[in-house]
Amino acid sequence: MIDSKIMETTKSILKKFGNTYFSDKGTLKRNKVIEDLDAYTPMLMKALLANQLIHDTYTESIVIDDKSVEVFKLNQFIEMFTYKEYWQDSYTKFENKIGLTAGGKFIDETADVVLDFPFKDTVLKAGMTKEDQKDTDEPFLHETIAKAEIDQLLEPKIFVNATKYDQENLDGVSTDNFDDDNLIIKGNNLITLHSLTKQYNARIKMIYLDPPYNTGKNSFGYNDSFTKSAWLTFMKNRLEVAKQLLRNDGIIYIQIDTSRANSSTIQGSSMEPYLHVLLDSVFGSNNYLGTLHWKKKKQPSFLSRIAGVMEEILVYAKDESNIEKLIGGETSDTTKRVDNNSNPESTMVIGKGIKYAGPEKDLIIKAGSYKNKTMSTTYLNDVVIKNFIVQNDFQATAQFRTSQKEINKFVENRLLYITSAKSLRRFTSKDELGKGKAITDLLLDSGQNQDATLEIKSLFNGDKIFETPKPEKLLQTIINSYTKKNEIVLDFFMGSATTQAVAMKMNRRFIGIEQMDYIKTVSVERLKKVIAGEQGGISKEVNWQGGGSFVYAELMEKNQGYLKDVQHAETTKQLEDVVHRMIEGGADFDFRVDVEKVMQDPEYQAMSLADKKQLMVKVIDKNQLYYAYSDMEDRDVQELMSESDIAFNKSFYGEHDL
């Protein structure tokens, strides 16, 4: 362990005090030792400083008024007793020290004092598995305290097992080339997003996210139980890099539950208001476009005080000034352009080259919101309608919220007509045809949860192999609202791959990221069925006949593989085998720990299996979960990769030679 020789020497001194510093079972009372050290208990200090090794290691001579004075470095000595508490709390000994600091040092290290909150700019890796959160006690990596660790954690990573799927290769074929195809990646989404920045920076048109709602339920294997602050940090880290990947005219949609969480959990309430504030911070409140309300179920659940049937989708732009109109479904038949000469009795058309057959002076129209108001003169071909006289006995509409300039343009383009009721209308222009009508904030006809469940069951022989899918109709509405063919849609909480399946059927490009192992059994398998031409979801509506392709790749595991093996160990023997493999295989551990000595420590040996696993998870260096792309310069790393893997990475990162 840390400074084991000094620790052994110290323990031998402490044992002389009988049961003062040791329990009946022989366990060191660390808190008692620290308490007495802080109090400079005379007998304890005298005994410690009498030992030559401790004296030489922890004292320093300084000169005051020409006199040499020995100073005991108490803080450094106490650190030796806090290292196990360190494993319970964080990567760094500063995890719980939010308080008074000066120059990056806490008050016990300096006389200058300021108030400091060291996690305001932190990074939270936050693995998606519930074991990640339960067993690792996720560390915060602060920009100042652990800047080097953050840089290391987020640098581009190596991809392995790159496989291309298309109609000719439904079972997949290994590929050594990345030609900007659709992309599915298995790995931690924060780390993966940073690996995409070189290839996809400012290229994504739309991001759709259905993140963990933080319900506290830990459903379907993934972690869904954070404190509010941890969840917000978790989201903030990912949203910041997501914004970087968006085009300047890009949009992000984030879906969130509005129901109150189970009161027995620490969450207690929906994360929606917190998320809204966070998005204002990351994207800017001026880039908030609105909130969509989606009806997720036909029948409400009465398990909570207010039975909820809605979820919200927050919509933000990267830069609102670059955003085009958001549209909804197909263009309504009542607004499509018609033949100007059709049905002249009910529709009198005004347009270039067509004589106006209406009143010569005044035109009575329906526009009750402008009662008793005279509109400006409008020129319709060679006929002048001097005034639109709005009378009281007509129903209110909003026909004249269009400027004179726009009305003149409609006339020039032969888009205006007058109904038999003498109400002014206009046709849809060619540019507007196919774009659809404006999206509304209430999505009632965009599928529901039960539709999504049926879609999954129909794809997988009646089995509900994924618990919380979204319906294809909902994703069709969202993707159709702001993307065109071949534009890229990103979803880094991919789940069952609904976003990617719909994007493929709508001829959009896509990127999906998922850490959970079901990416292979659910997500990839679903997309293979889409390529083969499955007819569920929106397939018939869009006349989907199959086709398309995508590349699947995985981040190359380093400590991540060992981490999973430790978590899945079911006996002490299995755990010991994993730890020995880590030692022999060169796994990266925190530099403060000698793992071999940890295993020999009687305190460790007396631990339960669960506690041993927890400790081993904590000593694994989390900054080394995956191999960095720069590691490919190491021949030992290249020996772990196939030639195809090496070539694919060079192709993906645009490098020809390392």
C-alpha positions as CSV (number, residue, x, y, z in Angstrom):
1,M,0.0,0.0,0.0
2,I,1.0,3.7,0.2
3,D,4.3,4.1,2.1
4,S,3.8,0.6,3.4
5,K,7.1,0.5,5.4
6,I,6.2,3.8,7.2
7,M,2.6,2.5,7.7
8,E,3.9,-0.7,9.3
9,T,6.3,1.2,11.5
10,T,3.5,3.6,12.6
11,K,1.1,0.7,13.4
12,S,3.8,-0.9,15.6
13,I,4.1,2.3,17.5
14,L,0.3,2.7,17.8
15,K,-0.1,-0.9,19.2
16,K,1.9,0.2,22.2
17,F,-1.2,2.3,23.2
18,G,-3.3,-0.9,23.6
19,N,-6.9,-0.6,22.5
20,T,-6.7,3.2,22.0
21,Y,-6.1,2.9,18.3
22,F,-7.1,-0.7,17.5
23,S,-10.4,-2.5,17.7
24,D,-10.8,-5.9,19.4
25,K,-10.5,-7.5,15.9
26,G,-7.2,-5.7,15.3
27,T,-8.6,-3.2,12.9
28,L,-6.9,0.2,13.0
29,K,-9.2,3.0,14.2
30,R,-8.1,5.5,11.6
31,N,-10.5,8.3,12.6
32,K,-9.2,8.1,16.2
33,V,-5.6,8.4,15.0
34,I,-6.4,11.4,12.8
35,E,-8.4,13.1,15.6
36,D,-5.5,12.8,18.0
37,L,-3.0,13.9,15.4
38,D,-5.1,17.0,14.7
39,A,-5.1,17.7,18.4
40,Y,-1.3,17.2,18.7
41,T,-1.9,14.7,21.6
42,P,1.5,14.9,23.4
43,M,2.0,11.2,24.1
44,L,1.2,10.2,20.5
45,M,3.4,12.9,19.0
46,K,6.3,12.1,21.3
47,A,6.1,8.4,20.4
48,L,6.0,9.1,16.7
49,L,8.8,11.6,16.5
50,A,11.0,9.3,18.6
51,N,11.1,6.9,15.6
52,Q,14.0,7.8,13.3
53,L,12.2,6.7,10.1
54,I,9.1,8.9,10.8
55,H,11.3,11.7,12.0
56,D,13.4,11.8,8.9
57,T,10.5,11.4,6.5
58,Y,8.0,13.9,8.0
59,T,10.1,16.6,9.6
60,E,11.8,19.6,8.0
61,S,14.2,22.1,9.4
62,I,13.6,25.8,8.7
63,V,15.5,28.8,9.9
64,I,13.7,31.4,12.0
65,D,15.7,34.4,13.4
66,D,19.0,32.5,12.7
67,K,17.7,29.5,14.7
68,S,17.0,26.1,13.1
69,V,13.5,24.8,14.0
70,E,12.1,21.4,13.1
71,V,8.5,21.4,11.7
72,F,6.4,18.2,11.6
73,K,4.6,17.9,8.3
74,L,1.3,16.8,9.9
75,N,-0.9,17.1,6.8
76,Q,1.3,14.8,4.7
77,F,1.4,12.3,7.6
78,I,-2.4,12.3,8.0
79,E,-2.8,11.6,4.3
80,M,-1.4,8.2,4.9
81,F,-4.4,7.4,7.1
82,T,-7.0,8.8,4.7
83,Y,-6.1,6.8,1.6
84,K,-8.8,4.3,2.2
85,E,-11.4,7.0,2.8
86,Y,-10.1,8.4,-0.5
87,W,-11.3,5.2,-2.3
88,Q,-14.7,5.7,-0.7
89,D,-15.1,9.2,-2.0
90,S,-13.4,10.0,-5.3
91,Y,-10.4,10.0,-7.6
92,T,-8.9,12.9,-5.7
93,K,-8.6,13.6,-2.0
94,F,-10.4,16.9,-2.7
95,E,-13.8,15.3,-3.7
96,N,-15.7,16.4,-0.6
97,K,-13.7,19.6,0.1
98,I,-15.9,22.3,-1.2
99,G,-15.0,25.4,0.8
100,L,-12.2,27.8,1.6
101,T,-9.2,27.9,-0.7
102,A,-6.5,30.2,-1.9
103,G,-4.4,29.7,-5.0
104,G,-5.9,26.3,-5.6
105,K,-4.9,25.2,-2.0
106,F,-7.3,24.6,0.7
107,I,-7.3,26.5,3.9
108,D,-5.3,23.9,5.8
109,E,-2.5,24.5,3.4
110,T,-2.5,28.3,3.2
111,A,-3.3,31.4,5.2
112,D,-4.9,33.2,2.3
113,V,-8.6,32.5,2.0
114,V,-11.3,32.6,-0.7
115,L,-14.6,30.8,-1.2
116,D,-14.3,28.1,-3.9
117,F,-16.6,25.5,-5.4
118,P,-14.2,23.1,-7.1
119,F,-16.8,21.1,-9.2
120,K,-18.5,24.0,-11.1
121,D,-16.5,23.0,-14.2
122,T,-16.2,19.4,-13.6
123,V,-16.3,16.3,-15.8
124,L,-18.3,13.2,-15.0
125,K,-17.7,10.1,-17.0
126,A,-20.9,8.4,-15.8
127,G,-21.0,5.0,-17.4
128,M,-24.5,3.9,-18.4
129,T,-24.6,0.6,-16.6
130,K,-26.1,0.6,-13.1
131,E,-22.9,-1.2,-11.9
132,D,-20.9,1.7,-13.0
133,Q,-22.7,4.0,-10.6
134,K,-23.3,1.6,-7.8
135,D,-19.8,0.2,-7.7
136,T,-17.6,3.1,-8.7
137,D,-19.0,6.0,-6.7
138,E,-18.3,8.1,-9.8
139,P,-15.6,10.6,-9.4
140,F,-15.8,14.2,-10.5
141,L,-12.8,15.4,-12.5
142,H,-12.3,19.1,-11.9
143,E,-10.6,21.2,-14.6
144,T,-8.1,22.6,-12.1
145,I,-7.5,19.6,-9.9
146,A,-7.4,17.0,-12.6
147,K,-6.9,18.9,-15.9
148,A,-4.4,16.3,-17.2
149,E,-6.8,13.5,-16.3
150,I,-9.6,15.1,-18.2
151,D,-7.5,15.7,-21.3
152,Q,-6.4,12.1,-21.2
153,L,-9.9,10.8,-20.7
154,L,-11.4,12.8,-23.6
155,E,-8.7,12.4,-26.2
156,P,-9.7,10.4,-29.4
157,K,-9.9,6.7,-28.9
158,I,-9.1,3.6,-31.1
159,F,-11.9,1.8,-32.8
160,V,-11.9,-1.9,-33.3
161,N,-14.1,-4.6,-34.9
162,A,-15.3,-2.2,-37.6
163,T,-18.1,-4.1,-39.5
164,K,-20.1,-2.9,-42.5
165,Y,-23.7,-4.0,-43.0
166,D,-25.7,-3.6,-46.3
167,Q,-28.1,-5.6,-48.4
168,E,-25.3,-7.7,-49.8
169,N,-23.8,-8.3,-46.3
170,L,-26.6,-8.5,-43.8
171,D,-24.4,-10.6,-41.5
172,G,-21.7,-7.9,-41.8
173,V,-18.2,-7.8,-43.3
174,S,-15.0,-6.5,-41.8
175,T,-14.0,-3.2,-43.2
176,D,-10.7,-1.3,-43.2
177,N,-12.1,1.9,-44.7
178,F,-14.5,4.6,-43.4
179,D,-16.2,6.3,-46.3
180,D,-18.4,8.6,-44.3
181,D,-21.1,6.0,-44.0
182,N,-23.8,5.8,-41.3
183,L,-22.1,5.0,-38.0
184,I,-23.0,2.9,-34.9
185,I,-20.5,2.9,-32.0
186,K,-20.3,0.9,-28.8
187,G,-18.7,2.7,-25.9
188,N,-19.2,5.4,-23.2
189,N,-21.0,8.2,-25.0
190,L,-19.0,11.1,-23.5
191,I,-15.7,9.5,-24.6
192,T,-17.1,8.6,-28.0
193,L,-18.5,12.1,-28.7
194,H,-15.0,13.6,-28.1
195,S,-13.6,10.9,-30.5
196,L,-16.1,12.2,-33.2
197,T,-15.1,15.9,-33.0
198,K,-12.4,15.8,-35.7
199,Q,-14.6,13.9,-38.2
200,Y,-17.9,15.5,-37.5
201,N,-17.3,19.0,-35.9
202,A,-20.1,21.4,-37.0
203,R,-21.6,18.7,-39.4
204,I,-24.6,17.4,-37.5
205,K,-28.0,18.9,-38.6
206,M,-30.1,17.5,-35.8
207,I,-29.6,15.8,-32.5
208,Y,-32.4,13.8,-30.8
209,L,-31.9,12.6,-27.2
210,D,-33.9,10.4,-25.0
211,P,-31.6,10.3,-22.0
212,P,-32.1,8.6,-18.6
213,Y,-34.9,10.5,-16.9
214,N,-33.3,9.9,-13.5
215,T,-36.3,8.1,-12.1
216,G,-34.3,6.1,-9.6
217,K,-35.7,2.8,-11.1
218,N,-32.5,1.5,-12.8
219,S,-34.8,-0.2,-15.3
220,F,-33.5,-2.5,-18.0
221,G,-30.0,-2.7,-16.8
222,Y,-28.8,0.9,-17.4
223,N,-28.1,3.4,-14.7
224,D,-31.1,5.8,-14.0
225,S,-30.3,6.9,-10.5
226,F,-28.2,10.0,-9.9
227,T,-28.3,12.8,-7.5
228,K,-29.7,15.9,-9.2
229,S,-26.3,17.6,-9.2
230,A,-24.6,14.5,-10.7
231,W,-27.3,14.1,-13.4
232,L,-26.9,17.7,-14.4
233,T,-23.1,17.4,-14.5
234,F,-23.6,14.2,-16.5
235,M,-25.8,16.0,-19.0
236,K,-23.8,19.2,-19.1
237,N,-20.6,17.3,-20.2
238,R,-22.4,15.7,-23.1
239,L,-24.4,18.8,-24.2
240,E,-21.3,20.9,-24.5
241,V,-19.6,18.6,-26.9
242,A,-23.0,18.0,-28.7
243,K,-23.2,21.7,-29.3
244,Q,-19.8,21.6,-30.9
245,L,-20.8,18.9,-33.3
246,L,-24.0,20.7,-34.4
247,R,-24.0,22.8,-37.6
248,N,-24.5,26.5,-37.2
249,D,-28.1,25.9,-38.4
250,G,-28.4,22.8,-36.3
251,I,-31.1,21.9,-33.7
252,I,-31.2,19.6,-30.7
253,Y,-34.4,17.9,-29.4
254,I,-34.2,16.5,-25.8
255,Q,-37.1,14.4,-24.5
256,I,-37.8,14.3,-20.8
257,D,-40.5,13.0,-18.4
258,T,-42.6,15.6,-16.6
259,S,-44.1,13.3,-14.0
260,R,-43.0,13.3,-10.4
261,A,-40.5,10.5,-9.7
262,N,-41.1,7.8,-7.1
263,S,-41.1,9.6,-3.8
264,S,-39.0,6.8,-2.2
265,T,-36.1,7.8,-4.4
266,I,-33.8,10.7,-3.8
267,Q,-34.9,12.3,-7.1
268,G,-38.5,13.1,-6.0
269,S,-39.4,15.3,-9.0
270,S,-39.0,15.5,-12.7
271,M,-35.7,16.7,-14.1
272,E,-37.4,18.8,-16.8
273,P,-37.1,22.3,-15.1
274,Y,-33.5,21.6,-14.2
275,L,-32.7,20.5,-17.7
276,H,-34.4,23.6,-19.1
277,V,-32.1,25.8,-17.0
278,L,-29.1,23.8,-18.0
279,L,-29.9,24.1,-21.7
280,D,-30.3,27.8,-21.3
281,S,-26.8,27.8,-19.8
282,V,-25.2,25.6,-22.5
283,F,-27.0,26.9,-25.6
284,G,-28.2,30.3,-24.5
285,S,-31.8,31.2,-23.6
286,N,-32.0,33.2,-26.8
287,N,-31.6,29.9,-28.7
288,Y,-34.6,28.2,-27.0
289,L,-37.1,27.5,-29.8
290,G,-39.9,26.0,-27.8
291,T,-41.2,22.9,-26.0
292,L,-43.1,20.1,-27.7
293,H,-45.7,18.1,-25.7
294,W,-46.1,14.5,-26.7
295,K,-49.0,12.3,-25.6
296,K,-47.2,9.1,-24.7
297,K,-50.1,6.9,-23.6
298,K,-53.9,6.7,-24.1
299,Q,-54.7,5.8,-20.5
300,P,-53.1,7.7,-17.6
301,S,-51.3,6.0,-14.8
302,F,-52.8,6.8,-11.4
303,L,-49.7,5.7,-9.4
304,S,-48.8,9.3,-8.8
305,R,-50.9,12.2,-7.5
306,I,-51.3,13.6,-10.9
307,A,-51.8,11.0,-13.6
308,G,-49.4,12.0,-16.4
309,V,-49.9,11.2,-20.1
310,M,-47.4,13.7,-21.6
311,E,-43.7,14.0,-22.0
312,E,-41.9,17.2,-23.1
313,I,-39.3,17.7,-25.8
314,L,-37.2,20.7,-25.3
315,V,-36.0,22.3,-28.6
316,Y,-32.8,24.5,-28.9
317,A,-30.9,25.9,-31.7
318,K,-27.1,26.2,-31.9
319,D,-27.8,29.7,-33.3
320,E,-31.4,30.8,-33.6
321,S,-30.6,33.4,-36.3
322,N,-29.7,30.6,-38.7
323,I,-32.8,28.5,-38.1
324,E,-35.3,27.8,-40.8
325,K,-39.0,27.2,-40.2
326,L,-39.8,24.0,-38.3
327,I,-42.4,22.0,-40.2
328,G,-44.8,19.2,-39.3
329,G,-46.5,16.5,-41.3
330,E,-47.5,16.4,-45.0
331,T,-49.0,19.5,-46.6
332,S,-52.8,19.7,-46.1
333,D,-54.9,19.2,-49.2
334,T,-56.8,22.5,-48.5
335,T,-53.6,24.5,-48.9
336,K,-52.2,22.9,-52.1
337,R,-52.0,24.9,-55.3
338,V,-55.0,24.2,-57.6
339,D,-55.8,25.0,-61.3
340,N,-56.5,28.7,-61.5
341,N,-59.4,28.1,-63.8
342,S,-61.1,25.4,-61.8
343,N,-64.5,25.9,-60.2
344,P,-64.8,29.7,-61.1
345,E,-68.2,30.0,-59.4
346,S,-66.8,29.1,-56.0
347,T,-63.2,30.4,-56.4
348,M,-62.4,33.7,-58.2
349,V,-58.7,33.7,-58.8
350,I,-56.6,36.8,-58.7
351,G,-53.3,36.5,-60.6
352,K,-51.2,37.6,-63.4
353,G,-53.0,37.5,-66.7
354,I,-56.4,36.8,-65.2
355,K,-59.1,39.4,-65.0
356,Y,-60.5,40.1,-61.6
357,A,-64.2,39.4,-61.5
358,G,-65.1,40.7,-58.1
359,P,-66.3,44.1,-56.9
360,E,-64.8,47.1,-58.6
361,K,-64.2,49.1,-55.5
362,D,-64.6,47.4,-52.2
363,L,-64.2,43.8,-51.2
364,I,-66.0,42.4,-48.2
365,I,-63.9,39.7,-46.5
366,K,-63.8,37.7,-43.3
367,A,-61.3,39.1,-40.9
368,G,-63.2,39.8,-37.7
369,S,-60.0,40.5,-35.7
370,Y,-59.8,43.7,-37.7
371,K,-63.4,44.8,-37.2
372,N,-64.2,48.3,-38.5
373,K,-60.6,48.7,-39.7
374,T,-59.7,49.8,-43.2
375,M,-56.6,47.9,-44.6
376,S,-54.1,49.5,-47.0
377,T,-54.6,49.7,-50.8
378,T,-53.7,46.5,-52.6
379,Y,-53.0,46.3,-56.3
380,L,-54.4,43.2,-57.9
381,N,-53.3,43.1,-61.5
382,D,-54.8,46.1,-63.3
383,V,-57.6,46.4,-60.8
384,V,-57.2,48.4,-57.6
385,I,-59.0,47.3,-54.5
386,K,-58.8,50.5,-52.6
387,N,-59.9,49.2,-49.3
388,F,-60.5,46.0,-47.5
389,I,-63.6,46.9,-45.5
390,V,-64.0,44.6,-42.5
391,Q,-67.6,44.4,-41.3
392,N,-68.8,43.5,-37.8
393,D,-71.0,40.6,-38.9
394,F,-68.1,38.4,-40.1
395,Q,-66.3,35.7,-38.1
396,A,-62.8,36.5,-36.7
397,T,-59.9,35.1,-38.7
398,A,-56.3,36.2,-39.1
399,Q,-56.1,36.8,-42.8
400,F,-54.4,40.2,-42.7
401,R,-51.4,39.6,-40.5
402,T,-49.5,39.5,-43.7
403,S,-47.6,42.7,-44.8
404,Q,-48.5,44.7,-47.9
405,K,-45.1,43.6,-49.4
406,E,-46.0,39.9,-48.9
407,I,-49.5,40.4,-50.4
408,N,-47.9,42.0,-53.5
409,K,-45.5,39.1,-53.8
410,F,-48.4,36.6,-53.6
411,V,-50.2,38.5,-56.4
412,E,-47.1,38.4,-58.7
413,N,-46.8,34.7,-58.1
414,R,-50.5,34.1,-58.8
415,L,-51.1,32.7,-55.3
416,L,-54.2,34.8,-54.2
417,Y,-57.8,33.8,-54.8
418,I,-61.2,34.8,-53.4
419,T,-63.7,32.3,-52.2
420,S,-67.4,32.4,-53.0
421,A,-67.9,33.8,-49.5
422,K,-65.6,36.6,-50.6
423,S,-62.8,35.6,-48.3
424,L,-59.2,36.2,-49.5
425,R,-57.0,33.1,-49.5
426,R,-53.7,32.1,-51.0
427,F,-52.2,28.9,-52.5
428,T,-49.1,27.2,-51.3
429,S,-46.0,28.1,-53.4
430,K,-43.8,25.6,-55.1
431,D,-41.1,26.1,-52.5
432,E,-43.6,25.4,-49.7
433,L,-45.0,22.3,-51.3
434,G,-43.4,19.2,-49.8
435,K,-42.1,21.1,-46.8
436,G,-45.4,20.6,-44.9
437,K,-47.2,22.7,-42.4
438,A,-45.6,24.3,-39.4
439,I,-45.0,21.9,-36.5
440,T,-47.3,22.5,-33.5
441,D,-46.2,22.2,-29.9
442,L,-48.8,19.4,-29.2
443,L,-48.0,16.1,-30.7
444,L,-51.1,14.0,-30.3
445,D,-50.8,11.9,-33.5
446,S,-47.2,10.9,-33.4
447,G,-47.5,7.4,-31.9
448,Q,-47.5,6.3,-28.3
449,N,-45.6,4.0,-26.0
450,Q,-47.8,1.1,-26.8
451,D,-47.1,1.5,-30.5
452,A,-43.4,1.4,-29.8
453,T,-43.7,-1.8,-27.8
454,L,-45.7,-3.4,-30.6
455,E,-43.1,-2.3,-33.1
456,I,-40.3,-4.0,-31.1
457,K,-42.3,-7.1,-30.5
458,S,-43.2,-7.5,-34.2
459,L,-39.4,-7.2,-35.1
460,F,-38.3,-9.8,-32.5
461,N,-40.9,-12.6,-32.7
462,G,-43.3,-11.2,-30.1
463,D,-40.6,-10.6,-27.4
464,K,-40.4,-7.3,-25.5
465,I,-36.6,-7.2,-25.6
466,F,-36.4,-3.5,-24.9
467,E,-38.4,-1.9,-22.1
468,T,-38.6,1.8,-23.1
469,P,-38.6,2.3,-26.9
470,K,-40.1,5.4,-28.6
471,P,-42.5,4.9,-31.6
472,E,-41.2,5.4,-35.1
473,K,-44.0,7.9,-35.8
474,L,-42.7,10.3,-33.1
475,L,-39.2,10.2,-34.6
476,Q,-40.6,10.6,-38.1
477,T,-42.3,13.8,-37.0
478,I,-39.2,15.2,-35.3
479,I,-36.7,14.2,-38.1
480,N,-39.1,15.5,-40.8
481,S,-39.5,18.8,-39.0
482,Y,-36.0,20.1,-39.8
483,T,-33.9,17.8,-41.9
484,K,-33.6,17.0,-45.6
485,K,-32.3,13.9,-47.3
486,N,-28.7,13.0,-46.5
487,E,-28.4,15.4,-43.6
488,I,-27.0,13.8,-40.4
489,V,-29.0,12.9,-37.3
490,L,-27.2,12.1,-34.1
491,D,-28.6,10.1,-31.1
492,F,-26.0,9.2,-28.4
493,F,-28.5,7.6,-26.1
494,M,-29.4,5.1,-28.9
495,G,-31.2,2.4,-27.0
496,S,-33.2,0.3,-29.4
497,A,-32.2,2.3,-32.4
498,T,-35.5,3.9,-33.2
499,T,-33.9,7.1,-34.3
500,Q,-31.5,5.3,-36.6
501,A,-34.2,3.1,-38.1
502,V,-36.4,6.0,-38.9
503,A,-33.5,8.1,-40.3
504,M,-32.6,5.2,-42.6
505,K,-36.2,4.9,-43.9
506,M,-36.3,8.6,-44.5
507,N,-33.0,8.6,-46.3
508,R,-31.2,10.6,-43.7
509,R,-27.7,9.8,-42.5
510,F,-27.2,8.9,-38.9
511,I,-24.8,8.3,-36.0
512,G,-25.8,6.2,-32.9
513,I,-23.9,5.6,-29.7
514,E,-24.7,3.1,-27.0
515,Q,-22.6,1.6,-24.2
516,M,-24.9,-1.3,-23.2
517,D,-24.3,-4.8,-24.5
518,Y,-27.8,-4.9,-26.1
519,I,-26.4,-2.8,-28.9
520,K,-25.5,-6.0,-30.6
521,T,-28.6,-8.0,-29.8
522,V,-31.2,-5.2,-30.2
523,S,-29.9,-2.1,-31.9
524,V,-27.7,-3.6,-34.7
525,E,-30.2,-6.5,-35.3
526,R,-33.0,-4.0,-35.7
527,L,-31.1,-2.0,-38.3
528,K,-30.2,-5.2,-40.2
529,K,-34.0,-5.9,-40.4
530,V,-34.5,-2.3,-41.7
531,I,-31.9,-2.9,-44.4
532,A,-33.7,-6.1,-45.3
533,G,-36.9,-4.2,-45.8
534,E,-39.0,-4.8,-42.7
535,Q,-42.5,-3.3,-42.9
536,G,-43.2,-2.2,-39.4
537,G,-43.4,1.3,-38.0
538,I,-43.5,3.9,-40.7
539,S,-42.3,1.6,-43.5
540,K,-45.5,1.4,-45.5
541,E,-46.2,5.1,-45.1
542,V,-42.8,6.1,-46.7
543,N,-42.9,3.1,-49.1
544,W,-39.7,1.6,-47.6
545,Q,-38.3,-1.2,-49.7
546,G,-35.1,-1.8,-47.8
547,G,-31.5,-0.8,-48.6
548,G,-29.1,1.5,-46.8
549,S,-26.0,0.6,-44.9
550,F,-24.0,1.4,-41.7
551,V,-20.7,0.7,-40.1
552,Y,-20.5,-0.7,-36.5
553,A,-17.4,-0.2,-34.5
554,E,-16.4,-0.4,-30.8
555,L,-14.1,1.7,-28.7
556,M,-11.0,-0.5,-27.9
557,E,-11.3,-1.5,-24.3
558,K,-8.4,-1.2,-22.0
559,N,-9.3,-1.1,-18.3
560,Q,-13.0,-1.2,-19.4
561,G,-12.7,-4.9,-20.0
562,Y,-11.1,-5.5,-16.6
563,L,-13.7,-3.3,-15.0
564,K,-16.5,-5.5,-16.3
565,D,-14.7,-8.7,-15.2
566,V,-14.4,-7.3,-11.7
567,Q,-18.0,-6.3,-11.6
568,H,-19.2,-9.7,-12.8
569,A,-17.0,-11.8,-10.5
570,E,-19.2,-14.1,-8.4
571,T,-16.7,-15.6,-6.1
572,T,-13.5,-14.5,-4.3
573,K,-11.5,-16.9,-6.4
574,Q,-12.9,-15.4,-9.6
575,L,-12.1,-11.9,-8.4
576,E,-8.5,-12.9,-7.5
577,D,-8.1,-14.4,-10.9
578,V,-9.2,-11.2,-12.5
579,V,-6.9,-9.1,-10.3
580,H,-3.9,-11.3,-11.1
581,R,-4.7,-11.0,-14.8
582,M,-4.8,-7.2,-14.4
583,I,-1.4,-7.2,-12.7
584,E,0.2,-9.5,-15.3
585,G,-1.6,-7.8,-18.2
586,G,-0.3,-4.4,-17.3
587,A,-3.7,-2.8,-16.3
588,D,-3.5,0.8,-15.3
589,F,-4.1,1.4,-11.6
590,D,-4.1,4.6,-9.6
591,F,-0.5,5.5,-9.0
592,R,-1.0,5.7,-5.3
593,V,-1.7,2.0,-4.9
594,D,0.4,-1.2,-5.0
595,V,-2.4,-3.7,-5.8
596,E,-0.3,-6.7,-4.9
597,K,0.3,-5.4,-1.4
598,V,-3.4,-4.5,-1.1
599,M,-4.3,-8.1,-1.7
600,Q,-1.9,-9.2,1.0
601,D,-3.3,-6.8,3.6
602,P,-5.2,-8.6,6.4
603,E,-7.9,-5.9,6.3
604,Y,-8.5,-6.5,2.6
605,Q,-8.6,-10.3,3.1
606,A,-11.2,-9.9,5.9
607,M,-13.5,-7.9,3.6
608,S,-16.6,-9.3,2.0
609,L,-16.6,-10.1,-1.7
610,A,-18.8,-7.0,-2.4
611,D,-16.4,-4.8,-0.6
612,K,-13.4,-6.3,-2.3
613,K,-15.0,-5.8,-5.7
614,Q,-15.8,-2.2,-4.8
615,L,-12.2,-1.5,-3.7
616,M,-10.8,-3.1,-6.9
617,V,-13.2,-1.1,-9.1
618,K,-11.9,2.1,-7.4
619,V,-8.2,1.4,-7.8
620,I,-8.6,0.9,-11.6
621,D,-7.6,4.0,-13.5
622,K,-10.8,5.3,-15.0
623,N,-8.9,7.6,-17.4
624,Q,-7.6,4.5,-19.2
625,L,-10.9,2.7,-19.9
626,Y,-10.2,2.7,-23.6
627,Y,-7.0,2.9,-25.7
628,A,-6.2,6.4,-27.1
629,Y,-5.6,6.8,-30.8
630,S,-2.1,8.1,-29.9
631,D,-1.4,4.7,-28.4
632,M,-1.3,3.2,-31.9
633,E,2.2,4.5,-32.1
634,D,3.1,1.7,-29.5
635,R,3.9,-1.6,-31.2
636,D,2.6,-3.5,-28.2
637,V,-0.8,-1.9,-28.8
638,Q,-0.7,-2.6,-32.5
639,E,-0.1,-6.2,-31.7
640,L,-3.5,-6.3,-30.0
641,M,-5.2,-5.0,-33.2
642,S,-5.8,-6.5,-36.6
643,E,-4.4,-4.9,-39.7
644,S,-8.0,-4.0,-40.6
645,D,-8.4,-2.2,-37.3
646,I,-5.3,-0.2,-37.8
647,A,-6.3,0.8,-41.4
648,F,-9.8,1.7,-40.3
649,N,-8.6,4.1,-37.6
650,K,-6.2,5.8,-40.0
651,S,-9.1,6.1,-42.5
652,F,-11.5,7.5,-39.9
653,Y,-9.1,10.0,-38.4
654,G,-7.7,11.0,-41.9
655,E,-4.2,9.8,-41.2
656,H,-2.1,7.9,-43.6
657,D,0.9,7.2,-41.5
658,L,1.4,7.3,-37.7
